[in-house]
Structures are given as C-alpha cells and as structure tokens.
C-alpha cells in the first residue's frame, strides 16, 4: 500500500468517525427531549399495550377462526 492510499484510507475513516459522532449527538439530543418530556413516549407505550391486549383477548377470535392453529406438545 502506498502512502497516498494510506492517507486516503485514514481520511475516509476520520470522516466516518465524525459522521458517527454527529449521529450520536443527534440521537442523544432526541433521548434528552424524551427524558425531559416523556408524555409522547408514554402515550405511544399505552397505545402499543392496548393493541397487544386487544390482540391477545379471546374476543379477537375472527382471525383465529380464519387461520386455525394446531398446538403440538414438545417434551
């Protein structure tokens, strides 16, 4: 590997590292906002929990009847 190729490789690695640092900062800024105002996150979690409960409820049998499931015991 010649010196120019090595220098170019180092420059690419430096640029990639700088981009990773910028992305990490943006991610941390977003996390900080969520910590300071968790309302939207709590709302999303509540919606997801409600959907999970609805999917697991016995009243959700219309899908179950359309796609029968055979339970097989494994020992």
N, CA, C and O atoms as a Maestro MAE file, in Angstrom:
{
 s_m_m2io_version
 :::
 2.0.0
}

f_m_ct {
 s_m_title
 :::
 protein
 m_atom[300] {
  # First column is atom index #
  i_m_mmod_type
  r_m_x_coord
  r_m_y_coord
  r_m_z_coord
  i_m_residue_number
  s_m_chain_name
  s_m_pdb_residue_name
  s_m_pdb_atom_name
  i_m_atomic_number
  :::
  1 25 0.865 -1.173 0.000 1 A "UNK " " N  " 7
  2 3 0.000 0.000 0.000 1 A "UNK " " CA " 6
  3 2 0.903 1.224 0.000 1 A "UNK " " C  " 6
  4 15 1.808 1.339 0.826 1 A "UNK " " O  " 8
  5 25 0.653 2.126 -0.922 2 A "UNK " " N  " 7
  6 3 1.494 3.317 -0.978 2 A "UNK " " CA " 6
  7 2 0.992 4.365 0.002 2 A "UNK " " C  " 6
  8 15 -0.077 4.224 0.595 2 A "UNK " " O  " 8
  9 25 1.779 5.412 0.159 3 A "UNK " " N  " 7
  10 3 1.474 6.452 1.153 3 A "UNK " " CA " 6
  11 2 0.182 7.194 0.833 3 A "UNK " " C  " 6
  12 15 -0.574 7.530 1.745 3 A "UNK " " O  " 8
  13 25 -0.087 7.458 -0.455 4 A "UNK " " N  " 7
  14 3 -1.317 8.153 -0.833 4 A "UNK " " CA " 6
  15 2 -2.554 7.325 -0.491 4 A "UNK " " C  " 6
  16 15 -3.546 7.862 0.002 4 A "UNK " " O  " 8
  17 25 -2.496 6.043 -0.747 5 A "UNK " " N  " 7
  18 3 -3.623 5.167 -0.433 5 A "UNK " " CA " 6
  19 2 -3.844 5.096 1.068 5 A "UNK " " C  " 6
  20 15 -4.986 5.088 1.527 5 A "UNK " " O  " 8
  21 25 -2.773 5.044 1.830 6 A "UNK " " N  " 7
  22 3 -2.887 5.007 3.290 6 A "UNK " " CA " 6
  23 2 -3.500 6.306 3.806 6 A "UNK " " C  " 6
  24 15 -4.368 6.278 4.678 6 A "UNK " " O  " 8
  25 25 -3.056 7.436 3.276 7 A "UNK " " N  " 7
  26 3 -3.597 8.731 3.683 7 A "UNK " " CA " 6
  27 2 -5.079 8.832 3.340 7 A "UNK " " C  " 6
  28 15 -5.874 9.320 4.143 7 A "UNK " " O  " 8
  29 25 -5.451 8.369 2.144 8 A "UNK " " N  " 7
  30 3 -6.854 8.404 1.740 8 A "UNK " " CA " 6
  31 2 -7.708 7.512 2.647 8 A "UNK " " C  " 6
  32 15 -8.829 7.873 3.005 8 A "UNK " " O  " 8
  33 25 -7.177 6.363 3.009 9 A "UNK " " N  " 7
  34 3 -7.897 5.463 3.912 9 A "UNK " " CA " 6
  35 2 -8.123 6.116 5.265 9 A "UNK " " C  " 6
  36 15 -9.215 6.029 5.825 9 A "UNK " " O  " 8
  37 25 -7.094 6.769 5.792 10 A "UNK " " N  " 7
  38 3 -7.219 7.452 7.084 10 A "UNK " " CA " 6
  39 2 -8.246 8.581 6.994 10 A "UNK " " C  " 6
  40 15 -9.033 8.776 7.920 10 A "UNK " " O  " 8
  41 25 -8.242 9.317 5.896 11 A "UNK " " N  " 7
  42 3 -9.219 10.402 5.719 11 A "UNK " " CA " 6
  43 2 -10.655 9.856 5.702 11 A "UNK " " C  " 6
  44 15 -11.555 10.440 6.305 11 A "UNK " " O  " 8
  45 25 -10.851 8.747 5.017 12 A "UNK " " N  " 7
  46 3 -12.187 8.136 4.987 12 A "UNK " " CA " 6
  47 2 -12.608 7.707 6.394 12 A "UNK " " C  " 6
  48 15 -13.750 7.923 6.799 12 A "UNK " " O  " 8
  49 25 -11.694 7.107 7.123 13 A "UNK " " N  " 7
  50 3 -12.003 6.677 8.485 13 A "UNK " " CA " 6
  51 2 -12.303 7.872 9.391 13 A "UNK " " C  " 6
  52 15 -13.201 7.813 10.231 13 A "UNK " " O  " 8
  53 25 -11.551 8.947 9.215 14 A "UNK " " N  " 7
  54 3 -11.807 10.148 10.013 14 A "UNK " " CA " 6
  55 2 -13.186 10.721 9.691 14 A "UNK " " C  " 6
  56 15 -13.934 11.085 10.598 14 A "UNK " " O  " 8
  57 25 -13.523 10.801 8.408 15 A "UNK " " N  " 7
  58 3 -14.834 11.318 8.011 15 A "UNK " " CA " 6
  59 2 -15.957 10.439 8.559 15 A "UNK " " C  " 6
  60 15 -16.981 10.946 9.017 15 A "UNK " " O  " 8
  61 25 -15.765 9.139 8.510 16 A "UNK " " N  " 7
  62 3 -16.778 8.229 9.046 16 A "UNK " " CA " 6
  63 2 -16.925 8.417 10.552 16 A "UNK " " C  " 6
  64 15 -18.040 8.402 11.074 16 A "UNK " " O  " 8
  65 25 -15.813 8.592 11.248 17 A "UNK " " N  " 7
  66 3 -15.866 8.798 12.691 17 A "UNK " " CA " 6
  67 2 -16.595 10.091 13.035 17 A "UNK " " C  " 6
  68 15 -17.388 10.126 13.976 17 A "UNK " " O  " 8
  69 25 -16.332 11.149 12.281 18 A "UNK " " N  " 7
  70 3 -17.008 12.422 12.518 18 A "UNK " " CA " 6
  71 2 -18.516 12.269 12.290 18 A "UNK " " C  " 6
  72 15 -19.311 12.801 13.065 18 A "UNK " " O  " 8
  73 25 -18.916 11.554 11.246 19 A "UNK " " N  " 7
  74 3 -20.342 11.328 10.980 19 A "UNK " " CA " 6
  75 2 -20.978 10.512 12.097 19 A "UNK " " C  " 6
  76 15 -22.112 10.792 12.488 19 A "UNK " " O  " 8
  77 25 -20.282 9.520 12.616 20 A "UNK " " N  " 7
  78 3 -20.812 8.725 13.724 20 A "UNK " " CA " 6
  79 2 -20.995 9.594 14.964 20 A "UNK " " C  " 6
  80 15 -21.981 9.451 15.687 20 A "UNK " " O  " 8
  81 25 -20.054 10.486 15.208 21 A "UNK " " N  " 7
  82 3 -20.159 11.390 16.362 21 A "UNK " " CA " 6
  83 2 -21.367 12.307 16.192 21 A "UNK " " C  " 6
  84 15 -22.116 12.529 17.143 21 A "UNK " " O  " 8
  85 25 -21.559 12.838 14.991 22 A "UNK " " N  " 7
  86 3 -22.717 13.707 14.728 22 A "UNK " " CA " 6
  87 2 -24.028 12.946 14.904 22 A "UNK " " C  " 6
  88 15 -24.978 13.469 15.485 22 A "UNK " " O  " 8
  89 25 -24.080 11.726 14.407 23 A "UNK " " N  " 7
  90 3 -25.289 10.914 14.538 23 A "UNK " " CA " 6
  91 2 -25.565 10.598 16.007 23 A "UNK " " C  " 6
  92 15 -26.713 10.621 16.449 23 A "UNK " " O  " 8
  93 25 -24.518 10.308 16.747 24 A "UNK " " N  " 7
  94 3 -24.677 10.012 18.170 24 A "UNK " " CA " 6
  95 2 -25.180 11.233 18.920 24 A "UNK " " C  " 6
  96 15 -26.038 11.110 19.794 24 A "UNK " " O  " 8
  97 25 -24.661 12.400 18.594 25 A "UNK " " N  " 7
  98 3 -25.124 13.640 19.237 25 A "UNK " " CA " 6
  99 2 -26.607 13.876 18.946 25 A "UNK " " C  " 6
  100 15 -27.369 14.237 19.843 25 A "UNK " " O  " 8
  101 25 -27.009 13.673 17.700 26 A "UNK " " N  " 7
  102 3 -28.417 13.860 17.337 26 A "UNK " " CA " 6
  103 2 -29.294 12.870 18.100 26 A "UNK " " C  " 6
  104 15 -30.371 13.231 18.576 26 A "UNK " " O  " 8
  105 25 -28.840 11.631 18.217 27 A "UNK " " N  " 7
  106 3 -29.588 10.617 18.945 27 A "UNK " " CA " 6
  107 2 -29.686 10.983 20.420 27 A "UNK " " C  " 6
  108 15 -30.750 10.843 21.023 27 A "UNK " " O  " 8
  109 25 -28.597 11.447 21.000 28 A "UNK " " N  " 7
  110 3 -28.614 11.849 22.407 28 A "UNK " " CA " 6
  111 2 -29.511 13.059 22.631 28 A "UNK " " C  " 6
  112 15 -30.185 13.143 23.658 28 A "UNK " " O  " 8
  113 25 -29.531 13.990 21.692 29 A "UNK " " N  " 7
  114 3 -30.446 15.138 21.796 29 A "UNK " " CA " 6
  115 2 -31.896 14.655 21.824 29 A "UNK " " C  " 6
  116 15 -32.702 15.143 22.616 29 A "UNK " " O  " 8
  117 25 -32.223 13.700 20.959 30 A "UNK " " N  " 7
  118 3 -33.572 13.150 20.931 30 A "UNK " " CA " 6
  119 2 -33.909 12.453 22.243 30 A "UNK " " C  " 6
  120 15 -35.000 12.635 22.783 30 A "UNK " " O  " 8
  121 25 -32.976 11.657 22.755 31 A "UNK " " N  " 7
  122 3 -33.197 10.984 24.031 31 A "UNK " " CA " 6
  123 2 -33.393 11.985 25.161 31 A "UNK " " C  " 6
  124 15 -34.235 11.784 26.036 31 A "UNK " " O  " 8
  125 25 -32.620 13.054 25.143 32 A "UNK " " N  " 7
  126 3 -32.754 14.082 26.174 32 A "UNK " " CA " 6
  127 2 -34.153 14.700 26.137 32 A "UNK " " C  " 6
  128 15 -34.759 14.932 27.183 32 A "UNK " " O  " 8
  129 25 -34.664 14.966 24.936 33 A "UNK " " N  " 7
  130 3 -36.017 15.507 24.809 33 A "UNK " " CA " 6
  131 2 -37.051 14.528 25.357 33 A "UNK " " C  " 6
  132 15 -37.998 14.935 26.029 33 A "UNK " " O  " 8
  133 25 -36.873 13.240 25.073 34 A "UNK " " N  " 7
  134 3 -37.808 12.237 25.565 34 A "UNK " " CA " 6
  135 2 -37.774 12.132 27.082 34 A "UNK " " C  " 6
  136 15 -38.808 11.921 27.716 34 A "UNK " " O  " 8
  137 25 -36.590 12.280 27.666 35 A "UNK " " N  " 7
  138 3 -36.465 12.213 29.121 35 A "UNK " " CA " 6
  139 2 -37.119 13.434 29.755 35 A "UNK " " C  " 6
  140 15 -37.799 13.321 30.774 35 A "UNK " " O  " 8
  141 25 -36.913 14.586 29.159 36 A "UNK " " N  " 7
  142 3 -37.472 15.818 29.719 36 A "UNK " " CA " 6
  143 2 -38.984 15.875 29.563 36 A "UNK " " C  " 6
  144 15 -39.672 16.408 30.433 36 A "UNK " " O  " 8
  145 25 -39.519 15.330 28.454 37 A "UNK " " N  " 7
  146 3 -40.960 15.328 28.230 37 A "UNK " " CA " 6
  147 2 -41.350 13.940 27.745 37 A "UNK " " C  " 6
  148 15 -41.400 13.680 26.542 37 A "UNK " " O  " 8
  149 25 -41.621 13.062 28.684 38 A "UNK " " N  " 7
  150 3 -41.895 11.662 28.350 38 A "UNK " " CA " 6
  151 2 -43.339 11.439 27.915 38 A "UNK " " C  " 6
  152 15 -43.706 10.308 27.594 38 A "UNK " " O  " 8
  153 25 -44.161 12.473 27.894 39 A "UNK " " N  " 7
  154 3 -45.568 12.323 27.529 39 A "UNK " " CA " 6
  155 2 -45.804 11.579 26.226 39 A "UNK " " C  " 6
  156 15 -46.569 10.614 26.216 39 A "UNK " " O  " 8
  157 25 -45.181 11.985 25.126 40 A "UNK " " N  " 7
  158 3 -45.405 11.276 23.859 40 A "UNK " " CA " 6
  159 2 -44.968 9.815 23.923 40 A "UNK " " C  " 6
  160 15 -45.624 8.942 23.355 40 A "UNK " " O  " 8
  161 25 -43.868 9.554 24.609 41 A "UNK " " N  " 7
  162 3 -43.384 8.179 24.721 41 A "UNK " " CA " 6
  163 2 -44.346 7.341 25.547 41 A "UNK " " C  " 6
  164 15 -44.626 6.194 25.200 41 A "UNK " " O  " 8
  165 25 -44.856 7.908 26.640 42 A "UNK " " N  " 7
  166 3 -45.822 7.193 27.478 42 A "UNK " " CA " 6
  167 2 -47.098 6.923 26.680 42 A "UNK " " C  " 6
  168 15 -47.673 5.838 26.773 42 A "UNK " " O  " 8
  169 25 -47.538 7.905 25.901 43 A "UNK " " N  " 7
  170 3 -48.723 7.722 25.067 43 A "UNK " " CA " 6
  171 2 -48.541 6.609 24.054 43 A "UNK " " C  " 6
  172 15 -49.445 5.799 23.844 43 A "UNK " " O  " 8
  173 25 -47.381 6.566 23.427 44 A "UNK " " N  " 7
  174 3 -47.091 5.511 22.457 44 A "UNK " " CA " 6
  175 2 -47.072 4.151 23.134 44 A "UNK " " C  " 6
  176 15 -47.626 3.186 22.607 44 A "UNK " " O  " 8
  177 25 -46.437 4.066 24.301 45 A "UNK " " N  " 7
  178 3 -46.387 2.801 25.035 45 A "UNK " " CA " 6
  179 2 -47.787 2.338 25.422 45 A "UNK " " C  " 6
  180 15 -48.091 1.148 25.341 45 A "UNK " " O  " 8
  181 25 -48.639 3.269 25.843 46 A "UNK " " N  " 7
  182 3 -50.009 2.918 26.206 46 A "UNK " " CA " 6
  183 2 -50.783 2.395 24.995 46 A "UNK " " C  " 6
  184 15 -51.534 1.425 25.109 46 A "UNK " " O  " 8
  185 25 -50.604 3.029 23.848 47 A "UNK " " N  " 7
  186 3 -51.273 2.570 22.626 47 A "UNK " " CA " 6
  187 2 -50.807 1.172 22.236 47 A "UNK " " C  " 6
  188 15 -51.615 0.318 21.869 47 A "UNK " " O  " 8
  189 25 -49.502 0.945 22.318 48 A "UNK " " N  " 7
  190 3 -48.961 -0.367 21.969 48 A "UNK " " CA " 6
  191 2 -49.465 -1.437 22.932 48 A "UNK " " C  " 6
  192 15 -49.782 -2.550 22.513 48 A "UNK " " O  " 8
  193 25 -49.540 -1.106 24.217 49 A "UNK " " N  " 7
  194 3 -50.043 -2.057 25.204 49 A "UNK " " CA " 6
  195 2 -51.505 -2.378 24.933 49 A "UNK " " C  " 6
  196 15 -51.915 -3.535 25.031 49 A "UNK " " O  " 8
  197 25 -52.290 -1.366 24.595 50 A "UNK " " N  " 7
  198 3 -53.702 -1.593 24.296 50 A "UNK " " CA " 6
  199 2 -53.867 -2.492 23.079 50 A "UNK " " C  " 6
  200 15 -54.721 -3.378 23.075 50 A "UNK " " O  " 8
  201 25 -53.067 -2.275 22.059 51 A "UNK " " N  " 7
  202 3 -53.136 -3.116 20.865 51 A "UNK " " CA " 6
  203 2 -52.720 -4.548 21.187 51 A "UNK " " C  " 6
  204 15 -53.307 -5.499 20.670 51 A "UNK " " O  " 8
  205 25 -51.710 -4.701 22.039 52 A "UNK " " N  " 7
  206 3 -51.280 -6.041 22.443 52 A "UNK " " CA " 6
  207 2 -52.362 -6.759 23.223 52 A "UNK " " C  " 6
  208 15 -52.610 -7.944 23.001 52 A "UNK " " O  " 8
  209 25 -53.016 -6.042 24.144 53 A "UNK " " N  " 7
  210 3 -54.102 -6.656 24.916 53 A "UNK " " CA " 6
  211 2 -55.257 -7.039 23.994 53 A "UNK " " C  " 6
  212 15 -55.848 -8.108 24.144 53 A "UNK " " O  " 8
  213 25 -55.575 -6.174 23.052 54 A "UNK " " N  " 7
  214 3 -56.675 -6.466 22.127 54 A "UNK " " CA " 6
  215 2 -56.357 -7.697 21.278 54 A "UNK " " C  " 6
  216 15 -57.232 -8.527 21.031 54 A "UNK " " O  " 8
  217 25 -55.119 -7.811 20.837 55 A "UNK " " N  " 7
  218 3 -54.735 -8.944 20.008 55 A "UNK " " CA " 6
  219 2 -54.746 -10.247 20.807 55 A "UNK " " C  " 6
  220 15 -55.002 -11.312 20.246 55 A "UNK " " O  " 8
  221 25 -54.473 -10.174 22.104 56 A "UNK " " N  " 7
  222 3 -54.406 -11.372 22.936 56 A "UNK " " CA " 6
  223 2 -55.753 -11.743 23.545 56 A "UNK " " C  " 6
  224 15 -55.877 -12.809 24.147 56 A "UNK " " O  " 8
  225 25 -56.751 -10.898 23.406 57 A "UNK " " N  " 7
  226 3 -58.041 -11.159 24.056 57 A "UNK " " CA " 6
  227 2 -58.802 -12.250 23.320 57 A "UNK " " C  " 6
  228 15 -58.639 -12.418 22.112 57 A "UNK " " O  " 8
  229 25 -59.639 -12.997 24.050 58 A "UNK " " N  " 7
  230 3 -60.448 -14.052 23.410 58 A "UNK " " CA " 6
  231 2 -61.424 -13.496 22.392 58 A "UNK " " C  " 6
  232 15 -61.854 -14.224 21.497 58 A "UNK " " O  " 8
  233 25 -61.786 -12.221 22.505 59 A "UNK " " N  " 7
  234 3 -62.720 -11.620 21.556 59 A "UNK " " CA " 6
  235 2 -62.083 -11.460 20.187 59 A "UNK " " C  " 6
  236 15 -62.768 -11.157 19.210 59 A "UNK " " O  " 8
  237 25 -60.808 -11.655 20.115 60 A "UNK " " N  " 7
  238 3 -60.073 -11.487 18.857 60 A "UNK " " CA " 6
  239 2 -60.076 -12.804 18.080 60 A "UNK " " C  " 6
  240 15 -59.064 -13.194 17.498 60 A "UNK " " O  " 8
  241 25 -61.218 -13.478 18.079 61 A "UNK " " N  " 7
  242 3 -61.288 -14.824 17.513 61 A "UNK " " CA " 6
  243 2 -61.558 -14.841 16.016 61 A "UNK " " C  " 6
  244 15 -61.455 -15.897 15.393 61 A "UNK " " O  " 8
  245 25 -61.903 -13.697 15.416 62 A "UNK " " N  " 7
  246 3 -62.180 -13.694 13.985 62 A "UNK " " CA " 6
  247 2 -60.947 -14.089 13.188 62 A "UNK " " C  " 6
  248 15 -61.067 -14.822 12.206 62 A "UNK " " O  " 8
  249 25 -59.771 -13.627 13.580 63 A "UNK " " N  " 7
  250 3 -58.535 -14.040 12.903 63 A "UNK " " CA " 6
  251 2 -58.219 -15.478 13.230 63 A "UNK " " C  " 6
  252 15 -57.792 -16.239 12.363 63 A "UNK " " O  " 8
  253 25 -58.429 -15.857 14.486 64 A "UNK " " N  " 7
  254 3 -58.096 -17.211 14.912 64 A "UNK " " CA " 6
  255 2 -58.917 -18.238 14.141 64 A "UNK " " C  " 6
  256 15 -58.400 -19.298 13.788 64 A "UNK " " O  " 8
  257 25 -60.185 -17.941 13.874 65 A "UNK " " N  " 7
  258 3 -61.007 -18.894 13.140 65 A "UNK " " CA " 6
  259 2 -60.599 -18.956 11.669 65 A "UNK " " C  " 6
  260 15 -60.771 -19.991 11.025 65 A "UNK " " O  " 8
  261 25 -60.068 -17.878 11.141 66 A "UNK " " N  " 7
  262 3 -59.655 -17.857 9.742 66 A "UNK " " CA " 6
  263 2 -58.346 -18.630 9.537 66 A "UNK " " C  " 6
  264 15 -58.105 -19.180 8.463 66 A "UNK " " O  " 8
  265 25 -57.520 -18.664 10.560 67 A "UNK " " N  " 7
  266 3 -56.237 -19.376 10.465 67 A "UNK " " CA " 6
  267 2 -56.106 -20.298 11.659 67 A "UNK " " C  " 6
  268 15 -55.568 -19.895 12.690 67 A "UNK " " O  " 8
  269 25 -56.591 -21.539 11.543 68 A "UNK " " N  " 7
  270 3 -56.521 -22.461 12.674 68 A "UNK " " CA " 6
  271 2 -55.076 -22.766 13.046 68 A "UNK " " C  " 6
  272 15 -54.186 -22.832 12.198 68 A "UNK " " O  " 8
  273 25 -54.885 -22.946 14.332 69 A "UNK " " N  " 7
  274 3 -53.548 -23.244 14.854 69 A "UNK " " CA " 6
  275 2 -53.603 -24.584 15.553 69 A "UNK " " C  " 6
  276 15 -54.492 -24.821 16.371 69 A "UNK " " O  " 8
  277 25 -52.680 -25.451 15.246 70 A "UNK " " N  " 7
  278 3 -52.599 -26.726 15.908 70 A "UNK " " CA " 6
  279 2 -51.486 -26.654 16.934 70 A "UNK " " C  " 6
  280 15 -50.340 -26.361 16.596 70 A "UNK " " O  " 8
  281 25 -51.818 -26.920 18.178 71 A "UNK " " N  " 7
  282 3 -50.832 -26.894 19.253 71 A "UNK " " CA " 6
  283 2 -50.238 -28.299 19.384 71 A "UNK " " C  " 6
  284 15 -50.963 -29.286 19.496 71 A "UNK " " O  " 8
  285 25 -48.933 -28.365 19.369 72 A "UNK " " N  " 7
  286 3 -48.232 -29.641 19.463 72 A "UNK " " CA " 6
  287 2 -47.345 -29.589 20.699 72 A "UNK " " C  " 6
  288 15 -46.518 -28.689 20.850 72 A "UNK " " O  " 8
  289 25 -47.529 -30.571 21.583 73 A "UNK " " N  " 7
  290 3 -46.691 -30.636 22.796 73 A "UNK " " CA " 6
  291 2 -45.317 -31.160 22.418 73 A "UNK " " C  " 6
  292 15 -45.185 -32.123 21.662 73 A "UNK " " O  " 8
  293 25 -44.310 -30.516 22.951 74 A "UNK " " N  " 7
  294 3 -42.939 -30.933 22.737 74 A "UNK " " CA " 6
  295 2 -42.343 -31.249 24.091 74 A "UNK " " C  " 6
  296 15 -42.388 -30.424 25.004 74 A "UNK " " O  " 8
  297 25 -41.787 -32.435 24.226 75 A "UNK " " N  " 7
  298 3 -41.210 -32.774 25.527 75 A "UNK " " CA " 6
  299 2 -39.756 -33.095 25.414 75 A "UNK " " C  " 6
  300 15 -39.111 -33.403 26.417 75 A "UNK " " O  " 8
  :::
 }
 m_bond[299] {
  # First column is bond index #
  i_m_from
  i_m_to
  i_m_order
  :::
  1 1 2 1
  2 2 3 1
  3 3 4 2
  4 3 5 1
  5 5 6 1
  6 6 7 1
  7 7 8 2
  8 7 9 1
  9 9 10 1
  10 10 11 1
  11 11 12 2
  12 11 13 1
  13 13 14 1
  14 14 15 1
  15 15 16 2
  16 15 17 1
  17 17 18 1
  18 18 19 1
  19 19 20 2
  20 19 21 1
  21 21 22 1
  22 22 23 1
  23 23 24 2
  24 23 25 1
  25 25 26 1
  26 26 27 1
  27 27 28 2
  28 27 29 1
  29 29 30 1
  30 30 31 1
  31 31 32 2
  32 31 33 1
  33 33 34 1
  34 34 35 1
  35 35 36 2
  36 35 37 1
  37 37 38 1
  38 38 39 1
  39 39 40 2
  40 39 41 1
  41 41 42 1
  42 42 43 1
  43 43 44 2
  44 43 45 1
  45 45 46 1
  46 46 47 1
  47 47 48 2
  48 47 49 1
  49 49 50 1
  50 50 51 1
  51 51 52 2
  52 51 53 1
  53 53 54 1
  54 54 55 1
  55 55 56 2
  56 55 57 1
  57 57 58 1
  58 58 59 1
  59 59 60 2
  60 59 61 1
  61 61 62 1
  62 62 63 1
  63 63 64 2
  64 63 65 1
  65 65 66 1
  66 66 67 1
  67 67 68 2
  68 67 69 1
  69 69 70 1
  70 70 71 1
  71 71 72 2
  72 71 73 1
  73 73 74 1
  74 74 75 1
  75 75 76 2
  76 75 77 1
  77 77 78 1
  78 78 79 1
  79 79 80 2
  80 79 81 1
  81 81 82 1
  82 82 83 1
  83 83 84 2
  84 83 85 1
  85 85 86 1
  86 86 87 1
  87 87 88 2
  88 87 89 1
  89 89 90 1
  90 90 91 1
  91 91 92 2
  92 91 93 1
  93 93 94 1
  94 94 95 1
  95 95 96 2
  96 95 97 1
  97 97 98 1
  98 98 99 1
  99 99 100 2
  100 99 101 1
  101 101 102 1
  102 102 103 1
  103 103 104 2
  104 103 105 1
  105 105 106 1
  106 106 107 1
  107 107 108 2
  108 107 109 1
  109 109 110 1
  110 110 111 1
  111 111 112 2
  112 111 113 1
  113 113 114 1
  114 114 115 1
  115 115 116 2
  116 115 117 1
  117 117 118 1
  118 118 119 1
  119 119 120 2
  120 119 121 1
  121 121 122 1
  122 122 123 1
  123 123 124 2
  124 123 125 1
  125 125 126 1
  126 126 127 1
  127 127 128 2
  128 127 129 1
  129 129 130 1
  130 130 131 1
  131 131 132 2
  132 131 133 1
  133 133 134 1
  134 134 135 1
  135 135 136 2
  136 135 137 1
  137 137 138 1
  138 138 139 1
  139 139 140 2
  140 139 141 1
  141 141 142 1
  142 142 143 1
  143 143 144 2
  144 143 145 1
  145 145 146 1
  146 146 147 1
  147 147 148 2
  148 147 149 1
  149 149 150 1
  150 150 151 1
  151 151 152 2
  152 151 153 1
  153 153 154 1
  154 154 155 1
  155 155 156 2
  156 155 157 1
  157 157 158 1
  158 158 159 1
  159 159 160 2
  160 159 161 1
  161 161 162 1
  162 162 163 1
  163 163 164 2
  164 163 165 1
  165 165 166 1
  166 166 167 1
  167 167 168 2
  168 167 169 1
  169 169 170 1
  170 170 171 1
  171 171 172 2
  172 171 173 1
  173 173 174 1
  174 174 175 1
  175 175 176 2
  176 175 177 1
  177 177 178 1
  178 178 179 1
  179 179 180 2
  180 179 181 1
  181 181 182 1
  182 182 183 1
  183 183 184 2
  184 183 185 1
  185 185 186 1
  186 186 187 1
  187 187 188 2
  188 187 189 1
  189 189 190 1
  190 190 191 1
  191 191 192 2
  192 191 193 1
  193 193 194 1
  194 194 195 1
  195 195 196 2
  196 195 197 1
  197 197 198 1
  198 198 199 1
  199 199 200 2
  200 199 201 1
  201 201 202 1
  202 202 203 1
  203 203 204 2
  204 203 205 1
  205 205 206 1
  206 206 207 1
  207 207 208 2
  208 207 209 1
  209 209 210 1
  210 210 211 1
  211 211 212 2
  212 211 213 1
  213 213 214 1
  214 214 215 1
  215 215 216 2
  216 215 217 1
  217 217 218 1
  218 218 219 1
  219 219 220 2
  220 219 221 1
  221 221 222 1
  222 222 223 1
  223 223 224 2
  224 223 225 1
  225 225 226 1
  226 226 227 1
  227 227 228 2
  228 227 229 1
  229 229 230 1
  230 230 231 1
  231 231 232 2
  232 231 233 1
  233 233 234 1
  234 234 235 1
  235 235 236 2
  236 235 237 1
  237 237 238 1
  238 238 239 1
  239 239 240 2
  240 239 241 1
  241 241 242 1
  242 242 243 1
  243 243 244 2
  244 243 245 1
  245 245 246 1
  246 246 247 1
  247 247 248 2
  248 247 249 1
  249 249 250 1
  250 250 251 1
  251 251 252 2
  252 251 253 1
  253 253 254 1
  254 254 255 1
  255 255 256 2
  256 255 257 1
  257 257 258 1
  258 258 259 1
  259 259 260 2
  260 259 261 1
  261 261 262 1
  262 262 263 1
  263 263 264 2
  264 263 265 1
  265 265 266 1
  266 266 267 1
  267 267 268 2
  268 267 269 1
  269 269 270 1
  270 270 271 1
  271 271 272 2
  272 271 273 1
  273 273 274 1
  274 274 275 1
  275 275 276 2
  276 275 277 1
  277 277 278 1
  278 278 279 1
  279 279 280 2
  280 279 281 1
  281 281 282 1
  282 282 283 1
  283 283 284 2
  284 283 285 1
  285 285 286 1
  286 286 287 1
  287 287 288 2
  288 287 289 1
  289 289 290 1
  290 290 291 1
  291 291 292 2
  292 291 293 1
  293 293 294 1
  294 294 295 1
  295 295 296 2
  296 295 297 1
  297 297 298 1
  298 298 299 1
  299 299 300 2
  :::
 }
}
